[in-house]
Each structure stands twice: as structure tokens, then as C-alpha cells.
Amino acid sequence: MIKVDISNVWGQLSLPDLLAMEKEVAAAHDTLINGDGPGNDFLGWLDLPVRKATDEITRIQKAAKKIRSDSDVFVVIGIGGSYLGPRAAIELLQGPNHNIGKGKGNPQIFFAGNGLSTRHWNELTRLLEDKDFSITIISKSGTTTEPAIATRALRWMLERKYGTDGAKSRIYAITDPCKGALRQMATEEGWETFVIPPNVGGRYSVLTAVGLLPLAVAGIDIMEMMNGAADAKESYDLRSFENPVWQYAAVRNLLYRNGKVLEIFESFEPGFKMFGGWWQQLFGESEGKDGKGIFPATAEFTADLHSLGQMIQQGQRNIFETMVRFDPPAQTYTIGSDWKNLDGLNYLEGKTLDFVDEKAYLGTVAAHVDGGVPVITIDAGELNDRKVGELFYFLELCCGVSAYILGVNPFNQPGVELYKRNMFQLLGKPGYEK
Ligand code: PA5
């Protein structure tokens, strides 16, 4: 079970304050699970965890096996909720350099359609020139500009390389079961398709084909992940302050009420960066509305202690931190002795890197708490496929409960549309002239 350590927040709030929130947190949790709050037509994610492969999961596993055997590279096209989840899990489990040394049998995974950079595009197409590759297009609406542009171009590249029929067997569409341009295109072109259920929003979709197909191609055991999510569904249904979901959701709301309007979600693992990105979208899009919300920021320690450290320690006192910790890996690194000791490091001789990391963590928390920055620690335990599934579901639950405590609809994102409308108008898209 994931543990939430709130011992480093007491300088900023009191236990009676927290306990006084019991009814409020219970009501928010009930609202979420009973489905009687705003946005309740987007609660499909609550029931995604399964312990036995469904037909859809079996098809995903079969497609992943084919892609692993016939592709050096798998390109995942999508943006926002249609891309952050799989990238987060791959980087967390396999590291930010996961593509090094990979090829057919265990393909490299690249992401496209998550921006409009020509430089990024040129780099990707150069890389694909002499490679066998397959693509998945992930878009619930099927009309998002960034992935649509990447799709058109990559599909043509595939057709030039393998012919129309050959290309067809290398394109996988993940979209709404019935509507949207991508569904229509996939049907017309005969591409294999997987479904984003209509009642699952983008940022809650990682346990659908959106996450599962890329993760299976990356060699991650998706049923282990689903089991982890199913563990979470059972464990975190508890209606009391023993539930870590309650602790995290309640404490962050209390801190917010006490003027802590910015949360830094952080870890000492470089592979955690994109997981932070996934969390940022989840909480940012769910809570940032009606003039309310905690601004979700991310940091990677120790690297960012040398850039953001000063601001955290002595800048505006409107910050709190949420630190995610994992158990150290089985393979350790021990610091050796140097007979000259010119760097003065011999005092660490025989100590593991984990030992130093642990002291850096403890030292950082003590310093920040001293500086008036409360720190919540999420102790996730061993890092593996199952744990990542548990973490996804745990944080989704925390987000739903937290947003209902805040008094907003966790499942809409009306503010995301405005930039799209402006862009369409500036680009001259038919129907958006005024
Ligand atoms: O959370 C969201 O709804 C957004 O981030 C979407 O996932 C993103 O805009 C991509 O949308 P679509 O899947 O329709 O292409």
C-alpha cells in the first residue's frame, strides 16, 4: 500500500484542523464513488482496472507482439491526455534513456504530434528514414491539430515505404468507438482500432488502450499494471483518515486554504519527470477553474535543488511540496576509495549511492520545512509494473476527491478550448472565420 507521510506539514496546519475536515472529505469521496457530482458522465475510469484480460486487452497484447516483431521504432502520436500517461510509465519504469540499444524485438518508442516544432519533426523523420516502423494515432476527438498533422505525414511515409496495404497493417488508431474524424478515417482505411470509452476523459485514460498499447509494445506487463490498479481500487475505498487518498486530498486542500497555492510534485528519480508531467495535467486540468486551484509544478532532485532550491527555500512562502519516494533498486552502487583522496570523498568510501540519496532527501526536507515549506511524502515502495498501475489509480482517486473538496468539476476542461478556437481562426479553418 502507498503511504502518505504528513509529519512534515504540522508547522503549517494542525491535527484538529485536519480532523475537522472528516465530513467534507467523506462527502467528496462518496460523491465521486456514487457518481452524483458534476462531471459524473466521465467516471468510466473508476471501473477500468481488471484482473483478467478483456477481449480488448488480448487484442492489444496481440498487436503489441506484432509491432515488437516487425518494427525497429514505434511512433506514438497524441497530445495531452492522449500521450502523457504512456510516456510517464515508460520513462518511470525504463528510464529517460529507454531507447538506447533497442530495435526489432524490442522497438524504440518515440512520441509525435505533441507539439508543432519543425526541428523536432525533422529529427524524427530523419531517424525513421532507414527504419522499419509502425504508428499509433491516439485522439479521442480525432480532430486535434497537432496529432492530425503528424498522422497525415507519417501515414504518407509509411505508404511510400510499404505501399498502401503494407502501411495499413502498421497503423493502429485509438479513438472514440463511434464518432470523430479518426474513427471515420480508420474505418474507411481499414486500420486496426482500439477504443477510448466515451465516459473516460483524456487525463484519466492511461488504463485504456491509450496507455496499454504503447506500454505493451515497450515490453511492460500491462496485466501486472492492471492488477496494481485493481489493488488500488480495493485498498483505497476505505472511508477514514487511514486512507492515504484522504490524507493527500485533505492536506493539500488545507494547505491551499492557508495560502499555499503552488504545489511542487517531485522525486529524486530522473525517470520521474514525465510522470510529473502526467500528474501536472491530471491535477491542473481537473482543479484549475472557477478562479480556483493549486498551481501544479514539478521538479527533479537533486538536479533542481541547484536551480529551484533557492526559490523554494527563501522565495514567496506560498509553496508546498509533494515528494514521491521509491525503494532503492536491488542493484546498488558503492562508492570506492581513492588513495590520493584529492576530492576529499573518502569519507563516503563503502557507502552506497542510495545512502547518499537518502541523506540528501532528509536534508532537503529538513531545510525546506525550516524555510516554511511543508512537505508531503508519498512513499510508493518498490518500483515495478504493478506499482505504476497502483500509482496511476491512486492519484486519479486523490484528484477526484481533492477537486470535489475544492468545489470544482474534476472532469471538464472548458479553458483548453479557447486557444484552439483562436488558432483555428488564425489558420483560417472553415467554420471558425469569426
Ligand atoms: O485532457 C484532455 O482532454 C486533453 O489534454 C486532451 O487529451 C488533448 O487535448 C488531446 O485530445 P484528443 O484526444 O481529443 O486529441
Boltz pocket constraint, residues with backbone or C-beta under 6 A from the ligand:
constraints:
  - pocket:
      binder: B
      contacts: [[A, 79], [A, 80], [A, 81], [A, 82], [A, 138], [A, 139], [A, 140], [A, 141], [A, 142], [A, 143], [A, 144], [A, 147], [A, 201], [A, 202], [A, 203], [A, 285], [A, 413]]
      max_distance: 6.0
